[in-house]
Structure formats: structure tokens, C-alpha cells
Amino acid sequence: MDDKILVMVLNHQAGELDDAGPVPAEAAVLRTVDACGSHTDHDGHAWWALLDAQPRPKKRLA
């Protein structure tokens, strides 16, 4: 099993914002993000992120 979680943020409003734009940097840089992107079509736009659900070891402070 891949232990992945797909998270999507959907906006079905048509209007001035025709493009979803880039994924927010705060989400894109998270350690657990394997991939992320945005999508725009006739239904609206979305941001998505594929997260790694495997527990990660805690970082040791020096």
C-alpha cells in the first residue's frame, strides 16, 4: 500500500478568477507533500496535493 492522501480544494465559482494560479508556497514546501498542482476547467478550479501518510522520524535538535 502506498499510504497516500489526496487533498483537493475546489472552487466552482465562475467569474473574474479564470485560473487557479499556483499552489500556495506554504503547502508546496511541506515535508509530507509528494506532489501538488492546480487545475482549471469549465467547472471551476482546484488546488490539489498528494501527501505521504507514512510517519516520519522526528528531527533531533542540535
C-alpha positions, 0 to 999 in steps of 0.5 A: 500500500502506498499510504497516500492522501489526496487533498483537493480544494475546489472552487466552482465559482465562475467569474473574474478568477479564470485560473487557479494560479499556483499552489500556495508556497506554504503547502508546496514546501511541506515535508509530507507533500509528494506532489501538488498542482492546480487545475482549471476547467469549465467547472471551476478550479482546484488546488490539489496535493498528494501527501505521504501518510507514512510517519516520519522520524522526528528531527533531533535538535542540535 
